[in-house]
Amino acid sequence: MNSFKADPLKTETPSSYPTGEMKELFEAITSINSLKEAINFFRDLLTLAEIKEFSNRWQIVKMLYRHKPYIEIAKKLNVSTATITRVAQWLNDGMGGYKAVAKRMFPVKFTG
């Protein structure tokens, strides 16, 4: 029996990523000029539940980046440690997007 397991991060990113339509969305996002415009754009684009989910993921990134324990994150954000583990996988072994933005947003990595 083969014990090889495929890397879930690699299998979830098909070679067709990003599609042309996705690139158009990303271009639209990068054209946003202000926080107010971003708030309005994302409210039109997403449901409140989706915005909450994305916001929670970003808070998980911030807390992981600051080396907070999984249990502390789970309690504070009311999320499962499985969710935190998935976000941590993308932070540590993803395409570098979380890290690039986290470095700009949270420049001192070892703060409390």
SEDOBA-962988 format. One record per residue: residue number from 1; residue in three letters; x, y, z of N, C-alpha, C, O in turn. Coordinates in steps of 0.2 Angstrom, whole numbers, plus 5000, padded with zeros to 4 digits. Layout:
// SEDOBA-962988
+-----+------+------+------+------+------+------+------+------+------+------+------+------+------+
: pos : code :  n.u :  n.v :  n.w : ca.u : ca.v : ca.w :  c.u :  c.v :  c.w :  o.u :  o.v :  o.w :
+-----+------+------+------+------+------+------+------+------+------+------+------+------+------+
: NUM :  ala :    X :    Y :    Z :    X :    Y :    Z :    X :    Y :    Z :    X :    Y :    Z :
...
+-----+------+------+------+------+------+------+------+------+------+------+------+------+------+
//
This chain:
// SEDOBA-962988
+-----+------+------+------+------+------+------+------+------+------+------+------+------+------+
: pos : code :  n.u :  n.v :  n.w : ca.u : ca.v : ca.w :  c.u :  c.v :  c.w :  o.u :  o.v :  o.w :
+-----+------+------+------+------+------+------+------+------+------+------+------+------+------+
:   1 :  met : 5004 : 4994 : 5000 : 5000 : 5000 : 5000 : 5004 : 5006 : 5000 : 5009 : 5007 : 5004 :
:   2 :  asn : 5003 : 5011 : 4996 : 5007 : 5017 : 4995 : 5004 : 5022 : 5000 : 4998 : 5024 : 5001 :
:   3 :  ser : 5009 : 5025 : 5004 : 5007 : 5030 : 5010 : 5008 : 5037 : 5007 : 5007 : 5041 : 5011 :
:   4 :  phe : 5009 : 5038 : 5001 : 5010 : 5044 : 4998 : 5004 : 5048 : 4998 : 4998 : 5046 : 4997 :
:   5 :  lys : 5004 : 5054 : 5001 : 4998 : 5059 : 5001 : 5000 : 5065 : 4997 : 5005 : 5068 : 4997 :
:   6 :  ala : 4995 : 5067 : 4992 : 4996 : 5073 : 4988 : 4996 : 5079 : 4993 : 4992 : 5079 : 4998 :
:   7 :  asp : 4999 : 5084 : 4991 : 4999 : 5090 : 4994 : 4993 : 5094 : 4993 : 4992 : 5096 : 4987 :
:   8 :  pro : 4988 : 5095 : 4998 : 4982 : 5098 : 4997 : 4983 : 5105 : 4994 : 4978 : 5107 : 4990 :
:   9 :  leu : 4988 : 5108 : 4996 : 4989 : 5115 : 4993 : 4990 : 5115 : 4986 : 4988 : 5120 : 4982 :
:  10 :  lys : 4994 : 5110 : 4983 : 4995 : 5110 : 4976 : 4990 : 5107 : 4972 : 4988 : 5110 : 4967 :
:  11 :  thr : 4986 : 5103 : 4975 : 4980 : 5100 : 4971 : 4974 : 5104 : 4971 : 4970 : 5104 : 4966 :
:  12 :  glu : 4974 : 5109 : 4975 : 4968 : 5114 : 4975 : 4970 : 5120 : 4970 : 4965 : 5124 : 4969 :
:  13 :  thr : 4976 : 5120 : 4968 : 4978 : 5126 : 4963 : 4979 : 5123 : 4956 : 4984 : 5121 : 4955 :
:  14 :  pro : 4974 : 5123 : 4952 : 4974 : 5120 : 4945 : 4979 : 5124 : 4941 : 4980 : 5130 : 4942 :
:  15 :  ser : 4982 : 5121 : 4936 : 4986 : 5124 : 4931 : 4983 : 5130 : 4928 : 4986 : 5135 : 4925 :
:  16 :  ser : 4976 : 5130 : 4927 : 4973 : 5135 : 4924 : 4972 : 5141 : 4928 : 4969 : 5146 : 4926 :
:  17 :  tyr : 4974 : 5141 : 4934 : 4973 : 5147 : 4939 : 4979 : 5152 : 4938 : 4984 : 5150 : 4937 :
:  18 :  pro : 4977 : 5158 : 4937 : 4970 : 5161 : 4937 : 4967 : 5161 : 4930 : 4971 : 5162 : 4925 :
:  19 :  thr : 4961 : 5161 : 4930 : 4958 : 5161 : 4923 : 4957 : 5169 : 4921 : 4959 : 5173 : 4925 :
:  20 :  gly : 4955 : 5170 : 4915 : 4955 : 5177 : 4913 : 4950 : 5180 : 4917 : 4951 : 5186 : 4918 :
:  21 :  glu : 4944 : 5177 : 4919 : 4939 : 5180 : 4923 : 4941 : 5182 : 4929 : 4940 : 5187 : 4932 :
:  22 :  met : 4945 : 5178 : 4932 : 4948 : 5179 : 4939 : 4953 : 5185 : 4939 : 4953 : 5189 : 4943 :
:  23 :  lys : 4957 : 5185 : 4933 : 4962 : 5191 : 4932 : 4958 : 5197 : 4932 : 4960 : 5202 : 4935 :
:  24 :  glu : 4952 : 5197 : 4929 : 4948 : 5203 : 4928 : 4946 : 5206 : 4935 : 4946 : 5212 : 4937 :
:  25 :  leu : 4944 : 5201 : 4939 : 4942 : 5202 : 4946 : 4947 : 5205 : 4950 : 4947 : 5210 : 4953 :
:  26 :  phe : 4953 : 5202 : 4949 : 4959 : 5205 : 4953 : 4961 : 5212 : 4951 : 4963 : 5216 : 4955 :
:  27 :  glu : 4961 : 5213 : 4944 : 4962 : 5220 : 4942 : 4957 : 5225 : 4944 : 4959 : 5230 : 4946 :
:  28 :  ala : 4951 : 5223 : 4945 : 4946 : 5227 : 4948 : 4947 : 5229 : 4955 : 4947 : 5234 : 4957 :
:  29 :  ile : 4949 : 5224 : 4959 : 4951 : 5225 : 4966 : 4957 : 5229 : 4966 : 4957 : 5234 : 4971 :
:  30 :  thr : 4962 : 5228 : 4962 : 4968 : 5233 : 4963 : 4967 : 5240 : 4960 : 4971 : 5244 : 4961 :
:  31 :  ser : 4961 : 5241 : 4957 : 4959 : 5248 : 4955 : 4955 : 5252 : 4960 : 4954 : 5258 : 4960 :
:  32 :  ile : 4954 : 5248 : 4966 : 4950 : 5252 : 4971 : 4955 : 5257 : 4974 : 4961 : 5256 : 4975 :
:  33 :  asn : 4952 : 5263 : 4975 : 4956 : 5269 : 4977 : 4955 : 5271 : 4985 : 4959 : 5275 : 4987 :
:  34 :  ser : 4951 : 5268 : 4988 : 4950 : 5270 : 4995 : 4947 : 5265 : 4999 : 4944 : 5260 : 4997 :
:  35 :  leu : 4947 : 5266 : 5006 : 4944 : 5261 : 5010 : 4936 : 5261 : 5009 : 4933 : 5255 : 5009 :
:  36 :  lys : 4933 : 5267 : 5009 : 4926 : 5267 : 5008 : 4924 : 5264 : 5001 : 4919 : 5260 : 5001 :
:  37 :  glu : 4928 : 5265 : 4996 : 4927 : 5261 : 4990 : 4927 : 5254 : 4990 : 4923 : 5250 : 4987 :
:  38 :  ala : 4932 : 5251 : 4994 : 4933 : 5244 : 4995 : 4927 : 5241 : 4999 : 4925 : 5236 : 4997 :
:  39 :  ile : 4925 : 5245 : 5004 : 4920 : 5243 : 5008 : 4913 : 5242 : 5004 : 4910 : 5237 : 5004 :
:  40 :  asn : 4912 : 5247 : 5000 : 4906 : 5247 : 4995 : 4907 : 5241 : 4990 : 4902 : 5238 : 4988 :
:  41 :  phe : 4913 : 5240 : 4987 : 4914 : 5235 : 4982 : 4913 : 5228 : 4985 : 4909 : 5224 : 4982 :
:  42 :  phe : 4916 : 5227 : 4990 : 4915 : 5220 : 4993 : 4908 : 5219 : 4996 : 4906 : 5213 : 4995 :
:  43 :  arg : 4905 : 5224 : 4998 : 4898 : 5223 : 5000 : 4893 : 5221 : 4994 : 4889 : 5217 : 4995 :
:  44 :  asp : 4895 : 5224 : 4989 : 4891 : 5223 : 4983 : 4893 : 5216 : 4980 : 4888 : 5212 : 4977 :
:  45 :  leu : 4899 : 5214 : 4980 : 4901 : 5208 : 4977 : 4900 : 5202 : 4982 : 4898 : 5196 : 4979 :
:  46 :  leu : 4900 : 5202 : 4988 : 4900 : 5197 : 4993 : 4894 : 5197 : 4998 : 4891 : 5203 : 4999 :
:  47 :  thr : 4891 : 5192 : 5000 : 4886 : 5192 : 5006 : 4890 : 5194 : 5012 : 4896 : 5193 : 5013 :
:  48 :  leu : 4886 : 5196 : 5017 : 4889 : 5197 : 5024 : 4892 : 5191 : 5027 : 4898 : 5192 : 5030 :
:  49 :  ala : 4890 : 5185 : 5026 : 4893 : 5179 : 5028 : 4899 : 5178 : 5025 : 4904 : 5176 : 5028 :
:  50 :  glu : 4900 : 5179 : 5018 : 4906 : 5178 : 5015 : 4912 : 5184 : 5017 : 4917 : 5182 : 5018 :
:  51 :  ile : 4909 : 5190 : 5018 : 4914 : 5195 : 5021 : 4916 : 5193 : 5028 : 4922 : 5194 : 5029 :
:  52 :  lys : 4912 : 5190 : 5032 : 4914 : 5188 : 5039 : 4919 : 5183 : 5038 : 4924 : 5183 : 5042 :
:  53 :  glu : 4918 : 5178 : 5034 : 4922 : 5172 : 5033 : 4929 : 5175 : 5031 : 4934 : 5172 : 5034 :
:  54 :  phe : 4929 : 5179 : 5026 : 4936 : 5182 : 5024 : 4939 : 5186 : 5029 : 4945 : 5186 : 5030 :
:  55 :  ser : 4935 : 5190 : 5033 : 4938 : 5194 : 5038 : 4941 : 5189 : 5044 : 4946 : 5191 : 5046 :
:  56 :  asn : 4938 : 5184 : 5045 : 4940 : 5179 : 5050 : 4947 : 5176 : 5048 : 4951 : 5175 : 5052 :
:  57 :  arg : 4947 : 5174 : 5042 : 4953 : 5171 : 5039 : 4959 : 5176 : 5040 : 4965 : 5174 : 5042 :
:  58 :  trp : 4958 : 5183 : 5038 : 4963 : 5188 : 5039 : 4965 : 5189 : 5046 : 4971 : 5190 : 5048 :
:  59 :  gln : 4960 : 5188 : 5051 : 4962 : 5189 : 5058 : 4966 : 5183 : 5060 : 4971 : 5184 : 5064 :
:  60 :  ile : 4965 : 5177 : 5057 : 4969 : 5171 : 5059 : 4976 : 5172 : 5056 : 4981 : 5171 : 5060 :
:  61 :  val : 4976 : 5175 : 5050 : 4983 : 5176 : 5047 : 4987 : 5181 : 5052 : 4993 : 5179 : 5054 :
:  62 :  lys : 4984 : 5186 : 5054 : 4987 : 5191 : 5058 : 4989 : 5188 : 5065 : 4995 : 5189 : 5067 :
:  63 :  met : 4985 : 5184 : 5068 : 4987 : 5181 : 5074 : 4992 : 5175 : 5073 : 4996 : 5175 : 5078 :
:  64 :  leu : 4992 : 5171 : 5068 : 4997 : 5167 : 5067 : 5004 : 5170 : 5065 : 5009 : 5168 : 5068 :
:  65 :  tyr : 5003 : 5175 : 5062 : 5009 : 5179 : 5060 : 5013 : 5182 : 5066 : 5019 : 5183 : 5067 :
:  66 :  arg : 5009 : 5183 : 5071 : 5011 : 5186 : 5078 : 5012 : 5180 : 5083 : 5013 : 5181 : 5089 :
:  67 :  his : 5012 : 5174 : 5080 : 5014 : 5168 : 5084 : 5009 : 5166 : 5090 : 5011 : 5164 : 5095 :
:  68 :  lys : 5003 : 5168 : 5089 : 4998 : 5167 : 5094 : 4996 : 5159 : 5094 : 4996 : 5156 : 5089 :
:  69 :  pro : 4995 : 5156 : 5100 : 4993 : 5149 : 5100 : 4986 : 5148 : 5096 : 4982 : 5152 : 5097 :
:  70 :  tyr : 4986 : 5142 : 5093 : 4979 : 5140 : 5090 : 4973 : 5140 : 5095 : 4968 : 5143 : 5093 :
:  71 :  ile : 4974 : 5138 : 5101 : 4968 : 5138 : 5105 : 4966 : 5145 : 5107 : 4960 : 5147 : 5107 :
:  72 :  glu : 4971 : 5150 : 5108 : 4969 : 5157 : 5109 : 4965 : 5160 : 5103 : 4960 : 5163 : 5104 :
:  73 :  ile : 4968 : 5158 : 5097 : 4965 : 5161 : 5091 : 4957 : 5158 : 5090 : 4953 : 5161 : 5089 :
:  74 :  ala : 4957 : 5151 : 5091 : 4950 : 5148 : 5091 : 4945 : 5151 : 5096 : 4940 : 5152 : 5094 :
:  75 :  lys : 4947 : 5152 : 5102 : 4943 : 5155 : 5107 : 4941 : 5162 : 5105 : 4935 : 5164 : 5105 :
:  76 :  lys : 4946 : 5166 : 5103 : 4944 : 5173 : 5101 : 4940 : 5174 : 5095 : 4936 : 5178 : 5095 :
:  77 :  leu : 4941 : 5170 : 5090 : 4937 : 5171 : 5084 : 4932 : 5166 : 5083 : 4928 : 5166 : 5078 :
:  78 :  asn : 4931 : 5161 : 5088 : 4925 : 5156 : 5088 : 4926 : 5152 : 5081 : 4921 : 5151 : 5078 :
:  79 :  val : 4932 : 5150 : 5080 : 4933 : 5145 : 5074 : 4936 : 5139 : 5077 : 4939 : 5139 : 5082 :
:  80 :  ser : 4936 : 5134 : 5072 : 4939 : 5128 : 5074 : 4947 : 5128 : 5073 : 4949 : 5132 : 5069 :
:  81 :  thr : 4950 : 5123 : 5077 : 4958 : 5123 : 5075 : 4959 : 5120 : 5068 : 4964 : 5121 : 5066 :
:  82 :  ala : 4954 : 5116 : 5066 : 4955 : 5114 : 5059 : 4955 : 5120 : 5054 : 4959 : 5120 : 5049 :
:  83 :  thr : 4951 : 5125 : 5055 : 4951 : 5131 : 5051 : 4958 : 5134 : 5051 : 4961 : 5137 : 5046 :
:  84 :  ile : 4960 : 5135 : 5057 : 4966 : 5138 : 5059 : 4972 : 5134 : 5055 : 4977 : 5137 : 5052 :
:  85 :  thr : 4972 : 5128 : 5055 : 4977 : 5124 : 5052 : 4977 : 5125 : 5045 : 4982 : 5125 : 5042 :
:  86 :  arg : 4971 : 5125 : 5042 : 4971 : 5126 : 5034 : 4974 : 5133 : 5033 : 4977 : 5134 : 5028 :
:  87 :  val : 4972 : 5138 : 5037 : 4975 : 5145 : 5035 : 4982 : 5145 : 5036 : 4986 : 5148 : 5032 :
:  88 :  ala : 4985 : 5142 : 5041 : 4992 : 5141 : 5043 : 4995 : 5138 : 5037 : 5001 : 5140 : 5035 :
:  89 :  gln : 4992 : 5133 : 5034 : 4995 : 5129 : 5028 : 4996 : 5134 : 5022 : 5002 : 5134 : 5019 :
:  90 :  trp : 4991 : 5138 : 5021 : 4992 : 5143 : 5016 : 4997 : 5149 : 5017 : 5000 : 5151 : 5013 :
:  91 :  leu : 4997 : 5151 : 5024 : 5002 : 5156 : 5026 : 5009 : 5153 : 5025 : 5013 : 5157 : 5023 :
:  92 :  asn : 5010 : 5147 : 5027 : 5017 : 5144 : 5027 : 5019 : 5141 : 5020 : 5025 : 5141 : 5018 :
:  93 :  asp : 5014 : 5138 : 5017 : 5016 : 5134 : 5011 : 5012 : 5136 : 5005 : 5011 : 5132 : 5000 :
:  94 :  gly : 5008 : 5142 : 5005 : 5004 : 5144 : 4999 : 5008 : 5147 : 4994 : 5014 : 5146 : 4993 :
:  95 :  met : 5005 : 5152 : 4990 : 5008 : 5156 : 4985 : 5012 : 5162 : 4987 : 5014 : 5166 : 4983 :
:  96 :  gly : 5012 : 5163 : 4994 : 5015 : 5169 : 4996 : 5011 : 5175 : 4997 : 5013 : 5180 : 4999 :
:  97 :  gly : 5005 : 5175 : 4995 : 5000 : 5181 : 4996 : 4999 : 5183 : 5003 : 5000 : 5189 : 5004 :
:  98 :  tyr : 4997 : 5178 : 5007 : 4996 : 5180 : 5014 : 5003 : 5183 : 5017 : 5002 : 5189 : 5020 :
:  99 :  lys : 5008 : 5180 : 5016 : 5015 : 5183 : 5019 : 5016 : 5190 : 5016 : 5018 : 5194 : 5020 :
: 100 :  ala : 5016 : 5191 : 5009 : 5017 : 5197 : 5006 : 5013 : 5203 : 5010 : 5016 : 5208 : 5011 :
: 101 :  val : 5007 : 5202 : 5010 : 5002 : 5207 : 5013 : 5003 : 5208 : 5021 : 5003 : 5213 : 5023 :
: 102 :  ala : 5004 : 5202 : 5024 : 5005 : 5202 : 5031 : 5012 : 5206 : 5033 : 5012 : 5210 : 5038 :
: 103 :  lys : 5017 : 5205 : 5029 : 5023 : 5209 : 5030 : 5022 : 5217 : 5029 : 5025 : 5221 : 5033 :
: 104 :  arg : 5018 : 5219 : 5025 : 5016 : 5226 : 5024 : 5012 : 5228 : 5030 : 5012 : 5234 : 5032 :
: 105 :  met : 5007 : 5224 : 5032 : 5002 : 5226 : 5037 : 5004 : 5226 : 5044 : 5002 : 5230 : 5048 :
: 106 :  phe : 5008 : 5221 : 5045 : 5011 : 5219 : 5052 : 5018 : 5219 : 5052 : 5021 : 5213 : 5053 :
: 107 :  pro : 5022 : 5224 : 5051 : 5029 : 5224 : 5050 : 5033 : 5221 : 5055 : 5039 : 5218 : 5054 :
: 108 :  val : 5031 : 5221 : 5061 : 5035 : 5219 : 5067 : 5032 : 5212 : 5068 : 5027 : 5211 : 5071 :
: 109 :  lys : 5035 : 5207 : 5066 : 5033 : 5200 : 5066 : 5032 : 5197 : 5073 : 5027 : 5193 : 5075 :
: 110 :  phe : 5036 : 5199 : 5078 : 5036 : 5196 : 5085 : 5033 : 5201 : 5090 : 5035 : 5201 : 5096 :
: 111 :  thr : 5027 : 5204 : 5088 : 5024 : 5209 : 5093 : 5018 : 5205 : 5096 : 5016 : 5200 : 5093 :
: 112 :  gly : 5016 : 5208 : 5102 : 5010 : 5205 : 5105 : 5004 : 5207 : 5103 : 4999 : 5205 : 5106 :
+-----+------+------+------+------+------+------+------+------+------+------+------+------+------+
//
